[in-house]
Amino acid sequence: MERISFEEAVTDENLLKITFDQFSFPQKVILKALYGCTLSEKVINPDTGWNELDYWAIVQGNFDHDELGYVTKIHPTPYIPKE
């Protein structure tokens, strides 16, 4: 039996697409990174204007914030997909 890839599972409505679409943008990015999927600069969160690689940088702690904890600057962080 052949293994179904994570990317295929979250894009197929008969598998996990419906559930995956309910997750927040940051949750989707974390899951994609955990499963070694490619993150893109082209996939942008319309609420913040940040892309998947921006969220990766934030999770890695590579950002500046103001005194209230809001992100003010994101420092590019390399991401190498690996499962």
PyMOL commands that set and color helices and strands:
alter all, ss='L'
color gray80, all
select helices_A, chain A and resi 6-9+17-20+25-34+52-59
alter helices_A, ss='H'
color red, helices_A
select strands_A, chain A and resi 63-65+71-74
alter strands_A, ss='S'
color yellow, strands_A
deselect
rebuild
show_as cartoon
